[in-house]
Amino acid sequence: MVNEIDSESLRQRLQHGEVLLLDIRTPGEIAEAAIPNALSMPMHLIPLRSGEIPKDRDVVLYCRSGARSYQACAYLVQQGYDRVLNLRGGIIAWARHGFPIERPAT
């Protein structure tokens, strides 16, 4: 089962430094807009780079709408990660709440 977090809860937890935020979208998507301070790990690289994802703290994955990040969370849960969360609604829901978005420097 995949645990989820909503935008409001994520914003509060980010302000307190309680979670690691992982953007699993493509570099092209990230260039358009991103949630500040997120680490980038495109979804297709997660199986190769999962060792870089900590198991000892909460990690929130996000994509555009929450569908791909849900699948990525499900994969990580199968790999033994029990502290991964999906951002429900993705960056679309985050932006809809008026929360900060940046255009990363290229």
BELZIFEN-V103027 format. One record per pair of residues at least 12 apart in sequence whose ideal C-beta (glycine too) atoms are under 10 Angstrom apart, sorted by the first residue. I is the first residue (numbers start at 0). J is the second residue. Records with the same first field share a line. If there is no record, write none. Layout:
I = J + J
This chain:
0 = 72 + 73 + 76
1 = 60 + 68 + 69 + 70 + 71 + 72 + 73 + 74 + 75 + 76 + 83 + 84 + 85
2 = 57 + 59 + 72 + 76 + 81 + 82 + 83 + 84 + 85
3 = 59 + 65 + 68 + 69 + 72 + 84 + 85 + 86 + 87 + 88
4 = 18 + 57 + 59 + 60 + 61 + 84 + 85 + 86 + 87
5 = 86 + 87 + 88 + 92 + 93 + 96
6 = 34 + 61 + 86 + 87 + 88 + 89 + 90 + 91 + 92 + 93 + 94 + 95 + 96 + 97 + 98
7 = 92 + 93 + 96 + 98
8 = 59 + 84 + 86 + 87
9 = 34 + 59 + 61 + 84 + 86 + 87 + 92 + 93 + 96 + 98
10 = 34 + 93 + 96 + 98 + 99
12 = 57 + 59 + 84
13 = 34 + 35 + 36 + 37 + 59 + 98 + 99
16 = 36
17 = 56 + 57 + 59
18 = 56 + 57 + 58 + 59 + 82 + 84
19 = 36 + 37 + 38 + 52 + 53 + 56 + 57 + 58 + 59 + 60 + 82 + 83
20 = 33 + 34 + 35 + 36 + 37 + 38 + 57 + 58 + 59 + 60 + 61 + 86
21 = 37 + 38 + 39 + 40 + 45 + 51 + 52 + 58 + 59 + 60 + 61 + 62 + 68 + 71 + 72 + 75 + 83 + 86
22 = 34 + 37 + 38 + 39 + 40 + 41 + 42 + 59 + 60 + 61 + 62 + 68 + 86 + 89 + 90 + 103
23 = 37 + 38 + 39 + 40 + 41 + 42 + 43 + 44 + 45 + 60 + 61 + 62 + 63 + 67 + 68 + 70 + 71 + 72 + 89
24 = 37 + 39 + 40 + 41 + 42 + 61 + 62 + 63 + 67 + 68 + 89 + 90
25 = 39 + 41 + 42 + 43 + 62 + 63 + 67
26 = 39 + 41 + 103 + 105
27 = 41
28 = 41 + 62 + 63 + 90
29 = 41 + 90 + 102 + 103 + 105
30 = 102 + 103 + 104 + 105
31 = 63 + 90 + 100 + 102 + 103
32 = 63 + 90 + 93 + 94 + 100 + 101 + 102 + 103
33 = 61 + 90 + 93 + 99 + 100 + 101 + 102 + 103
34 = 59 + 61 + 86 + 89 + 90 + 93 + 94 + 98 + 99 + 100 + 101
35 = 98 + 99 + 100 + 101 + 103
36 = 99 + 101
37 = 59 + 60 + 61 + 86 + 90 + 101 + 103
38 = 51 + 52 + 58
39 = 103
40 = 52 + 60 + 71
41 = 62 + 67
42 = 60 + 62 + 67 + 68 + 70 + 71 + 74
43 = 71
45 = 60 + 70 + 71 + 72 + 74 + 75 + 78
46 = 71 + 74 + 75 + 78
49 = 71 + 74 + 75 + 78 + 79 + 80
52 = 75 + 78 + 80 + 82 + 83
53 = 80 + 82
54 = 75 + 78 + 79 + 80 + 81 + 82 + 83
55 = 82
56 = 82
57 = 81 + 82 + 83 + 84
58 = 72 + 75 + 80 + 82 + 83 + 84
59 = 72 + 82 + 83 + 84 + 85 + 86
60 = 72 + 75 + 83 + 84 + 85 + 86 + 89
61 = 84 + 85 + 86 + 87 + 88 + 89 + 90 + 91 + 92 + 93
62 = 85 + 86 + 89 + 90 + 91
63 = 88 + 89 + 90 + 91
64 = 86 + 87 + 88 + 89 + 90 + 91 + 92
65 = 85 + 86 + 87 + 88 + 89 + 90 + 91 + 92
66 = 85 + 88 + 89
67 = 85 + 89
68 = 83 + 84 + 85 + 86 + 87 + 89 + 90
69 = 85 + 86 + 87 + 89
70 = 85
71 = 83 + 85
72 = 84 + 85 + 86
73 = 85
